[in-house]
Amino acid sequence: MRRRALSRETARSSSTESSYRHDALPYSGHDEFVPLAAAFLGAGVRAGEAGMLVTRRESLHDVRDAL
């Protein structure tokens, strides 16, 4: 079952017009997480956006390989 990000938060600084978005990526296990995270990050990279992944070392290596 393919799931989309469920939560979005946008914060704006009172001194600048920049913003950021934080998306939650629900998943059930490593085998589901890796392709979802790689697809999400890959889409952002192709759009010229910055991305950050915070996860366990094993998952980080697998997502990097999938990209």
Secondary structure, DSSP 8 states (H G I E B T S, - for coil): -------EEEEE-SS-S-EEEEE----SSHHHHHHHHHHHHHHHHHTT--------HHHHHHHHHH-
